[in-house]
Amino acid sequence: MYTFTEENYLKAIHFLSQGSEKGATTNAIAERLETKAASVSDMLKKLSDKDLLIYKKYQGVKLTAKGKEIAIKTVRKHRLWEVFLVDKLGFGWEEVHEVAEQLEHIQSVKLTDRLDSYLGNPKYDPHGDPIPDDAGNFPKRTETTLEECKTNSEVIIRGVKDTSPEFLRYLEKLGIGLGAKLTVEEKEEFDGSMRVKINSTSETSLSAAVCTNLFVKQL
């Protein structure tokens, strides 16, 4: 059994360590968890004592196999609860993160497995993020981002990089959600912005910043 705070730290380090050989820095962890670097250092020492991470002062932090297992299980529960909240309780995709942050700390393995089965063993959460299976394996992404698409491309929205409520509400206003079909009508070479048609009906302009944050699958 681990505390909510300990699980949150392990999850944060897991995300920050992806694609980095040096691991997560104290400052990066503090920024992600919105806390002070001194508090992070104290917690890292505790987690190191529990053999959940490898921590050396002034160096990057890496999870041990045990720490990584706990982090991935927490991610799995979080994303399954997000699916449940959206699909079964009618929450908007911009609302579910904070609620799932609370539910992800429920320790019952039986509950998690039954939730997964009840939801039909989903591979992705409402934001398009991959859900690890009970063995900790993530489904592989095959999508590209909208910015990589050319004029006349037809794509389906499969996920978002930016999961902030502000960005998700902005997409909702445009009528863009998971599964929406976009046709690239025009792409500006100067700034990377695009003119797109949404679901073969309405048209809108998308900035380069929006295009880089949309995962799509080519049709």
C-alpha positions, 0 to 999 in steps of 0.5 A: 500500500502506498499513499496518494502522494507517493503514487502521484510522484511515481506517475509523474516521474514515469511521464517525465522519464519517457524518452530521457536517458537521464531520467526526471529532474527535481525541478521538472517533478516540482513543476509538474506536481506544482510543489517546491523543489525542497519537498520533492527532494524529501519525497524522493529520499523516502521513495528511494528508501522503499526501493521505488526509484534510484535517486542521487542528489543533483542527478536525474531520477529513474524508477526501479522495476517496482516503482515503474509497475506501480506508476503504470498501474496508477495510469491504467486505473486513471485512464479506465476511470476516465472512460467510465466517466465519459462513456457511462456517466456522461462527463465531458472529456474536459471534466474527467481528469480531476475526478480520475485523479481521485479514483486512480488511488483505489487499490482493489485489483478486482475492481480495476479488472472488472471495470476494464471488462465492463468497459469492453477492454478499451485501448484508449481513454477519452483523450486518445491516450493508450491504456496499459493492460493488466500486464503493463503493456501499452498499445502502440500508437500508429497515428501522426499529428495533423501538422504532418498532413498535406492538403487534401488529406482526409483524417480521423481524430484519434487523440490529443497531446494537450489535455488541458480543459481550456484546449478541450473546450476550444475543440468542443466549440469547433465541433472537433472530438475523437472520431471527427473527420477532417479534410485539409482544404488548405495549408499555409506554408508560412505559419503551418496553419490549416483550413479544414472541413469538419465532418464534411460540413463546417469549415474552420481555420486551425493554428499551427499550435492546434495542429501539433496537438491533434493525433490523427489517422490517415484515411 
